[in-house]
Amino acid sequence: MLRISVETPNDTPEVEYLYDLAFAPGRQALSSYRLRDGVPPVAKLCMVARGEEGALAGAIRYWPVRIGAAKALLLGPVAVHPTRQGEGVGGELIEASLTRAEALGWQRVLLVGDAPYYARFGFQQVAGVKMPPPTNPARVLGRALVEGGFDGVQGVVTPLK
């Protein structure tokens, strides 16, 4: 049984440790982190999953960006503790946070990731969207949260400050 909730300041040290554990301390060198520098995450969408015993099982964060002139969310990072992998923790965090993002009025979500994994959550390659280099265009995926959410949306992805 998982308890999913919005990340609080008390969760942050544990979440940062989990991200370092999952992605290594050099994770900030990834191109997507340039979109996060100096921009706070969307606090209402940063979520944690805890097991019955209260231990952190996973975490997910979102960042506000622009694709050309259109506002969007950048999903990531999402991480699951190594002892909880394969239990569906990441999937539950993704589904819960996407449902919340839609309820909060967001229209589209972007991420850089593995298409076969994220396809089950409705993500697919998006044409005309350019992430900061070096990003493999085949890994740039999007999901519309409203019908037509990506119609006509194209351009360079930049931070939304």
C-alpha positions in Angstrom: 0.0 0.0 0.0 1.4 3.4 -1.0 0.5 6.8 0.3 1.0 9.5 -2.3 1.1 13.1 -1.2 2.4 16.5 -2.2 6.1 16.9 -1.4 6.7 19.1 1.7 9.9 21.0 2.7 10.4 18.2 5.3 10.5 15.6 2.4 13.1 17.5 0.3 16.4 16.1 1.9 15.1 12.6 1.4 13.9 13.3 -2.1 17.3 14.9 -3.1 19.1 11.8 -1.7 16.8 9.5 -3.7 17.5 11.5 -6.9 21.2 11.2 -6.3 20.9 7.5 -5.6 18.8 6.9 -8.7 20.6 9.2 -11.2 24.1 9.8 -9.6 25.2 13.2 -8.2 26.1 14.4 -11.7 22.5 14.4 -12.7 22.4 18.2 -12.8 24.7 18.1 -15.8 21.9 16.8 -18.0 20.5 19.2 -20.6 17.0 19.2 -19.0 18.5 20.6 -15.8 19.3 23.9 -17.7 15.5 24.3 -17.9 15.3 24.0 -14.1 18.1 26.4 -13.1 16.8 29.3 -11.1 13.2 28.1 -11.6 11.2 26.6 -8.7 9.3 23.4 -9.4 5.5 23.4 -9.6 5.0 22.7 -5.9 1.5 21.4 -6.2 2.7 18.7 -8.6 5.8 17.5 -6.8 4.8 14.3 -5.1 6.2 11.6 -2.9 5.1 8.0 -2.4 5.7 6.4 0.9 5.2 2.8 2.0 3.1 1.7 5.0 6.2 2.0 7.2 6.7 5.6 6.1 9.9 5.0 4.1 10.2 7.0 0.9 9.4 4.7 -2.1 9.5 7.3 -4.9 9.3 10.9 -5.9 8.3 13.0 -8.9 8.7 16.7 -9.8 7.5 19.0 -12.5 8.8 22.3 -13.9 7.2 25.1 -15.8 8.5 25.6 -19.3 7.5 27.2 -22.6 7.5 25.5 -26.0 7.7 28.5 -28.2 4.9 30.6 -26.8 2.9 27.8 -25.2 3.1 27.0 -21.5 3.9 23.4 -20.6 5.0 21.1 -17.8 8.4 19.4 -17.9 8.0 16.0 -16.1 11.0 14.9 -14.2 12.8 13.6 -12.5 10.8 10.6 -11.4 12.6 8.1 -9.3 11.9 5.0 -7.4 14.0 3.7 -4.5 16.0 0.6 -5.6 14.3 -1.6 -3.0 10.8 -0.7 -4.5 11.5 -1.0 -8.2 9.2 -3.2 -10.2 6.3 -2.6 -7.8 4.6 0.1 -9.9 5.6 3.0 -7.7 6.7 5.1 -10.6 3.5 4.4 -12.5 1.4 5.4 -9.6 3.3 8.6 -9.2 3.0 9.5 -12.9 -0.7 8.7 -13.0 -1.6 10.6 -9.8 0.5 13.6 -10.8 -0.9 13.8 -14.4 -4.5 13.6 -13.0 -3.6 16.5 -10.6 -2.0 18.5 -13.4 -5.1 18.2 -15.5 -7.3 19.3 -12.6 -5.0 22.3 -12.1 -5.6 23.4 -15.7 -2.4 22.4 -17.4 -2.8 21.5 -21.0 0.4 19.6 -21.9 3.3 17.7 -20.4 6.7 17.2 -21.9 9.5 14.9 -20.9 12.8 13.4 -22.1 12.6 9.6 -21.7 12.2 6.1 -23.0 9.2 6.0 -25.4 8.3 2.3 -24.8 8.0 3.0 -21.0 6.1 6.3 -21.2 3.8 5.2 -24.0 1.6 3.4 -21.5 0.9 6.8 -19.9 -0.1 8.4 -23.2 3.2 10.0 -24.1 4.4 10.0 -27.7 7.0 11.7 -29.7 6.2 15.4 -30.5 7.3 17.0 -33.7 8.7 20.5 -33.8 9.7 20.6 -30.1 13.4 21.3 -29.6 15.0 20.6 -26.2 18.4 22.1 -25.3 21.3 20.1 -26.7 22.5 17.5 -26.4 19.0 15.8 -26.3 18.1 13.0 -28.6 14.9 14.2 -30.4 13.5 10.6 -30.4 13.4 10.8 -26.5 11.4 14.1 -26.5 7.9 13.0 -25.6 4.6 14.8 -24.9 1.1 14.1 -23.6 -1.8 16.4 -24.1 -3.9 16.8 -21.0 -6.8 18.3 -23.0 -7.9 17.5 -26.5 -5.6 19.2 -29.0 -3.2 20.2 -26.3 -0.2 20.0 -28.6 -1.9 21.2 -31.8 0.2 23.9 -33.3 2.7 23.8 -30.4 6.3 23.9 -31.6 9.5 25.6 -31.0 12.4 25.7 -28.5 11.8 24.7 -25.0 12.8 27.4 -22.5 12.3 27.9 -18.8 9.1 29.6 -17.7 10.1 32.2 -15.1 
